[in-house]
Amino acid sequence: MTVGMTTAISRYPVPDLVDLPEDVRARILSVQEKSGFVPNVFLALAYRPEEFRAFLPITTRVMEKDSGLSKAEREMIVVATSAANNWLYCVVAHGAILRVRAKNPRLADQVATNYGKAEITPRQKAMLDFALQVATASHKVGPADVDVLRGHGFSGDDVWDIGAIAAFFALSNRLANLIDLRPNEQFHLLCRLAKDRERAKT
């Protein structure tokens, strides 16, 4: 499978793989091997290799570390806050990942549209309320907001993680909107069909 695109994925140039530094090219090819395609964000960020190298470790750290948040809950935060920030790429891409992690084909669309009516728990709604505040009005966060999360059983480290995901993806949202980053077609369809959901369980 080729990583080439026939339509623009960014308003900035997307470099050819052969022109990239070896470590950046190797990282992109490893993602392609694992996923079957290369998420457009990797190709777009490769325009600036130094920022590519800095961006990915932070993403991995906030999204993959062990904590009181499940991987599906982390994706909920990304989808809900990205929707609030009008970031098409992340709503679509992380919505696809949320469908995989939650094993629920409806949840991502619900969270992106109106998480207050989504198939989530009161604990998860409180989590998203807090994440949205950090993403859109962080200057208003106060002790009472943290106390609400504590009341739902979140630890201090969990609160930090919720805020860190919301804050980091707020940065990503703004950068992606700046460069007009477009989501892959594969993300739109991922795990919507029954056969894909069965495959994701393996």
C-alpha positions in Angstrom: 0.0 0.0 0.0 1.3 3.4 -0.8 1.3 6.4 1.5 0.8 8.8 -1.4 -2.3 11.0 -1.6 -4.2 12.2 -4.7 -6.0 15.0 -2.9 -4.5 17.6 -0.5 -4.4 16.7 3.2 -2.9 20.0 4.3 -2.5 23.5 3.0 1.3 23.0 3.7 3.5 20.8 1.5 3.5 17.1 2.4 7.1 15.8 1.9 7.9 12.6 0.1 9.0 9.7 2.3 12.4 9.5 0.5 13.2 13.1 1.5 12.5 12.6 5.2 15.1 11.9 7.9 15.5 8.1 8.4 14.0 8.1 11.9 10.9 10.0 10.8 10.5 7.8 7.7 10.9 4.6 9.8 8.2 5.8 12.3 5.7 6.5 9.5 6.4 3.1 7.8 5.9 1.3 11.2 2.5 3.0 11.6 1.6 2.0 8.1 2.6 -1.6 8.7 0.5 -1.8 11.9 -2.6 0.0 10.7 -2.6 -0.7 7.0 -2.5 3.0 6.2 -0.8 6.1 7.4 -2.9 8.6 9.4 -2.6 11.9 7.6 -1.4 13.7 10.7 1.9 11.8 10.5 2.4 12.9 6.9 1.4 16.5 7.6 3.6 16.9 10.7 6.6 15.5 8.8 6.7 18.9 7.0 8.7 19.9 10.2 10.6 16.8 11.4 11.8 18.4 14.6 8.2 19.1 15.7 7.2 15.6 14.5 9.7 14.1 16.8 8.5 16.2 19.8 4.8 15.8 19.1 4.5 12.0 19.1 6.1 11.2 22.5 3.7 13.6 24.2 0.7 12.0 22.4 1.8 8.6 23.4 2.4 9.7 27.0 -1.0 11.3 27.5 -3.0 8.7 25.7 -1.3 5.4 26.6 -0.1 5.6 30.2 -1.6 3.4 32.9 -4.0 5.3 35.2 -7.6 5.4 36.4 -8.8 6.4 32.9 -9.5 3.6 30.4 -8.3 4.0 26.9 -11.9 4.5 25.7 -12.3 7.3 28.2 -9.2 9.0 26.9 -10.6 8.8 23.4 -13.9 10.3 24.7 -12.0 13.3 26.0 -10.3 13.8 22.6 -13.5 13.5 20.7 -15.6 15.8 22.9 -13.0 18.5 23.2 -12.1 18.4 19.5 -15.8 18.8 18.6 -15.9 21.8 20.9 -12.9 23.2 19.1 -14.3 22.4 15.6 -11.5 20.1 14.7 -12.7 17.8 12.0 -9.6 15.6 11.8 -9.6 14.5 15.4 -13.4 14.1 15.7 -13.2 11.7 12.8 -9.9 9.9 13.6 -10.2 9.6 17.3 -13.9 8.9 16.9 -12.8 5.8 14.9 -10.4 4.8 17.6 -13.2 5.3 20.2 -15.4 2.9 18.3 -12.7 0.3 18.5 -11.8 0.9 22.2 -15.4 1.1 23.4 -16.7 -1.6 21.1 -19.7 0.6 20.5 -20.4 1.9 16.9 -22.7 4.6 18.2 -20.7 6.2 21.0 -18.3 8.4 19.0 -21.0 10.2 17.1 -23.0 10.7 20.3 -20.0 12.1 22.2 -19.1 14.4 19.3 -22.6 15.7 18.9 -24.0 15.9 22.5 -22.1 13.9 25.1 -24.8 14.8 27.7 -27.1 12.4 25.9 -24.5 9.8 25.0 -24.4 6.2 26.3 -22.0 7.0 29.1 -22.0 6.9 32.9 -22.5 9.9 35.2 -18.8 9.5 36.1 -17.8 9.8 32.4 -20.1 12.8 31.9 -18.4 14.6 34.8 -15.1 13.8 33.2 -16.1 15.3 29.9 -17.6 18.4 31.6 -14.2 19.0 33.2 -12.3 18.3 30.0 -14.5 20.8 28.1 -13.8 23.4 30.7 -10.1 22.9 30.4 -10.3 23.0 26.6 -12.4 26.1 26.3 -12.3 28.1 29.6 -9.3 26.8 31.6 -9.1 30.1 33.5 -12.3 29.2 35.2 -11.2 25.9 36.6 -11.3 26.0 40.4 -11.4 23.7 43.5 -15.1 23.0 43.2 -14.6 21.6 39.7 -11.9 19.2 41.0 -14.1 18.3 44.0 -16.8 17.1 41.5 -14.4 14.7 39.9 -13.2 13.5 43.3 -16.8 12.8 44.2 -16.9 10.5 41.2 -13.8 8.6 42.4 -11.2 10.2 40.3 -7.8 10.6 41.9 -5.6 13.7 41.8 -3.5 12.0 39.1 -6.7 11.2 37.1 -7.7 14.9 37.2 -4.3 15.8 35.9 -4.6 13.3 33.1 -8.0 14.5 32.1 -6.7 18.1 32.0 -3.5 17.1 30.2 -5.4 15.3 27.4 -7.8 18.2 27.0 -5.0 20.8 27.0 -2.7 18.9 24.6 -5.4 18.2 22.1 -6.5 21.9 22.3 -3.0 22.7 21.0 -3.3 20.0 18.3 -6.8 21.2 17.4 -5.5 24.7 16.7 -2.5 23.5 14.7 -4.6 21.2 12.6 -7.1 23.9 11.9 -4.2 26.2 10.9 -2.9 23.7 8.3 -6.4 22.5 7.3 -5.5 18.8 8.1 -8.0 16.4 6.5 -8.9 13.0 7.9 -8.2 9.7 6.0 -11.2 8.0 4.3 -10.4 4.9 6.3 -11.2 6.6 9.6 -14.7 7.5 8.4 -15.6 3.8 8.0 -13.5 2.1 10.7 -15.5 -0.2 13.0 -18.9 1.0 11.7 -19.7 -2.4 10.1 -20.3 -5.6 12.0 -17.5 -7.4 10.3 -15.0 -4.6 11.3 -16.2 -4.7 14.9 -15.6 -8.4 15.1 -12.1 -7.9 13.6 -11.3 -5.3 16.2 -12.0 -7.7 19.0 -9.2 -10.0 17.8 
